Amino acid sequence: MENDTMEVNGRSTSTRIGVAFVAALSICSLSYSCDDSSAGSDSSLPIGETPPAPPAECASPPSVISSAIEAQISATLASAAEVRDELLDPQVITVVTCGTASPIPPRSRAQSCTAVFVNGQFLLFDAGDGAVPSMENLNLPLPELRAIFLTHYHSDHIADVGEAISRSWILGRRTSLPVFGGEAIERVVDGFNRIYALDYNYRTAHHGDALFPPETTGADIRLIPDPGPEGSVVYEEDGVTITAYRVDHSPVLPALGYRIDFAGRSVAISGDTIDTEGLRNMSEGADVLVSDVMNKSYVEEAECALRRLGEDSNAVILKDIRTYHIDVEELAELAEDASVGTLVLTHQVPALDDDTQIGLVFRGPIAAIYRGELVVAVDGTRIRLPIE
């Protein structure tokens, strides 16, 4: 499967083949544990005795099987290092859509997940179901994860937050990991920390403090008070500024969008929202706007089809969801009014794979209004924004 790579502002658009981890013998086979883990320390939790583990008896010269394994892992390590260096290049802001699905089936993609690499920092915005496997398959450097920002607490935006915390630590993160969010962020982060506490204890007991240091397990809470539609700065690090904005995903509260600014370039991330003042403010003059989108006419037609089939419960859901997502034409008008450079569609409703259908449902209606560059993202789409 191919992953889109795009450079913004006159740079060429190309396609590169994503490098998958070796199925049974991945990078973690040598460097780290292949298990899952995370969460805060609690010495009162049950733990058993750790049995001794003798090292393997390695033949010299190595066996054919061992040599083949070595070659596979070496290639994986080289690919991972190449991707890491590309993404952490301080001269380029790179946006990776690591999850573009909504909760509506079919589910061939990961749920909401957007990674932004800026000035050597890996910043993650939402992590729905499947986000972490998606990031690992894309070779995103999880040990470098610097912070997580949550737009709201629907499950398709937070289901893999615990795994993002855990896997980044297992794969080598050795710094604390803050998770930012609005009211009730304490409940979310404390919940994941408590859930993973047992697993954390098992890993440290089995592999030792040197490999799995307890001081960097779990995540730290960063509460964002209501920023209002005018926005408030919530993160400043090495020239990177992130501003949170209140958006409208009612009845969901809180609902936030974010804008990342660095060296005169900017990326806005809508979260789930309708056309609202906060979304317009964060989008103004943005080089890139990553936005959720719904073709409401299509969803209305789907609702009618479901009612004819007697699927009344699903029809009600399609009726209700039209009240809290932005329509294609509304988004096109907003992006055009805000002079957005590149509009990236994620959390697409409906999620379509056929290019003709994508043209009819998304590209056509938006291109009729919006004159900037339009990207209908899939999992693995990259938007590269060079620093001038």
WOQUICOR-V579053 format. One record per residue. N is the residue number from 1. SS is DSSP state (alpha for helix, beta for strand, coil for the rest). PHI is phi as a letter, one per 30 degrees, with the letter a starting at -180 (none if undefined). BURIAL is 1 if it has 16 or more other C-alpha atoms within 10 Angstrom, else 0. Layout:
# WOQUICOR-V579053
N,SS,PHI,BURIAL / N,SS,PHI,BURIAL
This chain:
# WOQUICOR-V579053
1,coil,none,0 / 2,beta,c,0 / 3,beta,c,1 / 4,beta,d,1 / 5,beta,b,1 / 6,beta,b,1 / 7,beta,c,1 / 8,coil,c,1 / 9,coil,i,0 / 10,coil,i,0 / 11,coil,d,0 / 12,coil,d,0 / 13,beta,c,0 / 14,beta,b,0 / 15,beta,b,0 / 16,beta,b,0 / 17,beta,d,0 / 18,coil,d,1 / 19,coil,c,1 / 20,coil,d,0 / 21,coil,d,1 / 22,coil,e,0 / 23,coil,e,0 / 24,coil,c,0 / 25,coil,b,0 / 26,coil,d,1 / 27,coil,e,1 / 28,alpha,d,1 / 29,alpha,d,0 / 30,alpha,c,0 / 31,alpha,d,0 / 32,coil,b,1 / 33,coil,d,1 / 34,coil,c,1 / 35,coil,d,0 / 36,coil,c,1 / 37,coil,a,1 / 38,coil,l,1 / 39,coil,j,1 / 40,coil,d,1 / 41,coil,d,1 / 42,coil,a,0 / 43,coil,d,0 / 44,coil,d,0 / 45,coil,d,0 / 46,coil,d,0 / 47,coil,a,0 / 48,coil,c,0 / 49,coil,d,0 / 50,coil,c,0 / 51,coil,d,0 / 52,coil,d,0 / 53,coil,b,0 / 54,coil,d,0 / 55,coil,d,0 / 56,coil,d,0 / 57,coil,d,0 / 58,coil,c,0 / 59,coil,d,0 / 60,coil,b,0 / 61,coil,d,0 / 62,coil,d,0 / 63,coil,d,0 / 64,alpha,d,0 / 65,alpha,d,0 / 66,alpha,d,0 / 67,alpha,d,0 / 68,alpha,d,0 / 69,alpha,d,1 / 70,alpha,e,0 / 71,alpha,d,0 / 72,alpha,d,1 / 73,alpha,d,1 / 74,alpha,d,0 / 75,alpha,d,1 / 76,alpha,d,1 / 77,alpha,d,1 / 78,alpha,d,0 / 79,alpha,d,1 / 80,alpha,d,1 / 81,alpha,d,0 / 82,alpha,d,0 / 83,alpha,d,1 / 84,alpha,e,1 / 85,alpha,d,0 / 86,alpha,d,0 / 87,alpha,d,1 / 88,coil,c,1 / 89,coil,d,1 / 90,coil,d,1 / 91,coil,d,1 / 92,beta,b,1 / 93,beta,c,1 / 94,beta,c,1 / 95,beta,c,1 / 96,beta,b,1 / 97,beta,d,1 / 98,beta,d,1 / 99,beta,a,1 / 100,coil,b,1 / 101,beta,d,1 / 102,coil,c,1 / 103,coil,d,1 / 104,coil,d,0 / 105,coil,d,0 / 106,coil,d,0 / 107,coil,c,0 / 108,coil,c,0 / 109,coil,b,1 / 110,coil,d,1 / 111,beta,d,1 / 112,coil,e,1 / 113,beta,a,1 / 114,beta,b,1 / 115,beta,c,1 / 116,beta,b,1 / 117,beta,c,1 / 118,beta,b,1 / 119,coil,h,1 / 120,coil,i,1 / 121,beta,c,1 / 122,beta,c,1 / 123,beta,c,1 / 124,beta,c,1 / 125,beta,c,1 / 126,coil,i,1 / 127,coil,a,1 / 128,coil,d,1 / 129,coil,e,1 / 130,coil,i,1 / 131,alpha,d,1 / 132,alpha,d,1 / 133,alpha,e,1 / 134,alpha,d,1 / 135,alpha,d,1 / 136,alpha,d,1 / 137,alpha,d,1 / 138,coil,d,1 / 139,coil,i,1 / 140,coil,d,1 / 141,coil,d,1 / 142,alpha,e,1 / 143,alpha,d,1 / 144,alpha,c,1 / 145,beta,e,1 / 146,beta,c,1 / 147,beta,a,1 / 148,beta,c,1 / 149,beta,b,1 / 150,coil,c,1 / 151,coil,d,1 / 152,coil,a,1 / 153,coil,c,1 / 154,coil,d,0 / 155,alpha,d,0 / 156,alpha,d,1 / 157,alpha,c,1 / 158,alpha,b,1 / 159,coil,e,1 / 160,coil,c,1 / 161,alpha,d,1 / 162,alpha,e,1 / 163,alpha,d,1 / 164,alpha,d,1 / 165,alpha,d,1 / 166,alpha,d,1 / 167,alpha,d,1 / 168,alpha,d,1 / 169,alpha,d,1 / 170,alpha,d,1 / 171,coil,d,1 / 172,coil,k,1 / 173,coil,d,1 / 174,coil,b,1 / 175,coil,b,0 / 176,coil,d,1 / 177,coil,b,1 / 178,beta,d,1 / 179,beta,c,1 / 180,beta,c,1 / 181,beta,a,1 / 182,coil,d,1 / 183,coil,e,0 / 184,coil,i,0 / 185,alpha,d,1 / 186,alpha,e,1 / 187,alpha,d,0 / 188,alpha,d,1 / 189,alpha,d,1 / 190,alpha,e,1 / 191,alpha,d,0 / 192,alpha,d,1 / 193,alpha,d,1 / 194,alpha,d,1 / 195,alpha,d,1 / 196,coil,c,1 / 197,alpha,d,1 / 198,alpha,d,1 / 199,alpha,d,1 / 200,alpha,e,1 / 201,alpha,d,1 / 202,alpha,d,1 / 203,alpha,d,1 / 204,alpha,d,1 / 205,alpha,d,0 / 206,alpha,d,1 / 207,alpha,c,0 / 208,coil,j,0 / 209,coil,d,0 / 210,coil,d,0 / 211,coil,d,1 / 212,coil,b,1 / 213,coil,d,1 / 214,alpha,d,1 / 215,alpha,d,0 / 216,alpha,c,1 / 217,coil,d,1 / 218,coil,i,1 / 219,coil,b,1 / 220,beta,c,1 / 221,beta,d,1 / 222,beta,b,1 / 223,beta,d,1 / 224,coil,c,1 / 225,coil,d,0 / 226,coil,e,1 / 227,coil,d,1 / 228,coil,i,0 / 229,coil,d,1 / 230,coil,d,0 / 231,coil,i,1 / 232,beta,b,1 / 233,beta,d,0 / 234,beta,b,1 / 235,beta,a,0 / 236,beta,b,0 / 237,beta,a,0 / 238,coil,h,0 / 239,coil,i,0 / 240,beta,c,1 / 241,beta,c,1 / 242,beta,b,1 / 243,beta,c,1 / 244,beta,c,1 / 245,beta,b,1 / 246,beta,d,1 / 247,coil,c,1 / 248,coil,b,1 / 249,beta,b,1 / 250,coil,e,0 / 251,coil,d,0 / 252,beta,d,0 / 253,coil,b,1 / 254,coil,d,1 / 255,coil,b,1 / 256,beta,b,1 / 257,beta,b,1 / 258,beta,b,1 / 259,beta,b,1 / 260,beta,c,1 / 261,beta,b,1 / 262,beta,a,1 / 263,coil,h,0 / 264,coil,i,0 / 265,beta,c,1 / 266,beta,b,1 / 267,beta,b,1 / 268,beta,c,1 / 269,beta,b,1 / 270,coil,d,1 / 271,coil,i,1 / 272,coil,c,1 / 273,coil,a,1 / 274,coil,c,1 / 275,coil,d,1 / 276,coil,b,0 / 277,alpha,e,1 / 278,alpha,d,1 / 279,alpha,d,1 / 280,alpha,d,1 / 281,alpha,d,1 / 282,alpha,d,1 / 283,alpha,d,1 / 284,coil,e,1 / 285,coil,i,1 / 286,coil,d,1 / 287,coil,d,1 / 288,beta,b,1 / 289,beta,b,1 / 290,beta,c,1 / 291,beta,b,1 / 292,beta,d,1 / 293,beta,a,1 / 294,beta,b,1 / 295,coil,c,1 / 296,alpha,d,1 / 297,alpha,d,0 / 298,alpha,d,0 / 299,alpha,d,1 / 300,alpha,d,0 / 301,alpha,d,0 / 302,alpha,d,1 / 303,alpha,d,1 / 304,alpha,d,1 / 305,alpha,d,0 / 306,alpha,d,1 / 307,alpha,d,0 / 308,alpha,d,0 / 309,coil,d,0 / 310,coil,i,0 / 311,coil,c,0 / 312,alpha,d,0 / 313,alpha,d,0 / 314,alpha,d,0 / 315,alpha,d,1 / 316,alpha,d,0 / 317,alpha,d,0 / 318,alpha,d,1 / 319,alpha,d,1 / 320,alpha,d,0 / 321,alpha,d,0 / 322,coil,d,1 / 323,coil,d,0 / 324,coil,b,1 / 325,coil,b,1 / 326,coil,d,1 / 327,beta,d,1 / 328,alpha,e,1 / 329,alpha,d,1 / 330,alpha,d,1 / 331,alpha,d,1 / 332,alpha,d,1 / 333,alpha,d,1 / 334,alpha,d,1 / 335,alpha,d,1 / 336,alpha,d,1 / 337,alpha,d,0 / 338,coil,d,1 / 339,coil,h,1 / 340,coil,d,1 / 341,coil,d,1 / 342,beta,b,1 / 343,beta,c,1 / 344,beta,c,1 / 345,beta,c,1 / 346,beta,b,1 / 347,beta,h,1 / 348,beta,d,1 / 349,beta,b,1 / 350,coil,d,1 / 351,coil,d,1 / 352,coil,b,1 / 353,coil,c,0 / 354,coil,d,0 / 355,alpha,d,0 / 356,alpha,d,0 / 357,alpha,d,0 / 358,alpha,e,0 / 359,alpha,d,0 / 360,alpha,d,0 / 361,alpha,d,1 / 362,alpha,c,1 / 363,alpha,d,1 / 364,alpha,e,0 / 365,alpha,d,0 / 366,alpha,d,1 / 367,alpha,d,1 / 368,coil,d,0 / 369,coil,c,1 / 370,coil,c,1 / 371,coil,c,1 / 372,coil,d,1 / 373,beta,d,0 / 374,beta,c,1 / 375,beta,b,1 / 376,beta,c,1 / 377,coil,d,1 / 378,coil,b,1 / 379,coil,d,1 / 380,coil,j,1 / 381,beta,d,1 / 382,beta,c,1 / 383,beta,c,1 / 384,beta,c,1 / 385,beta,b,1 / 386,beta,d,1 / 387,coil,d,0 / 388,coil,d,0
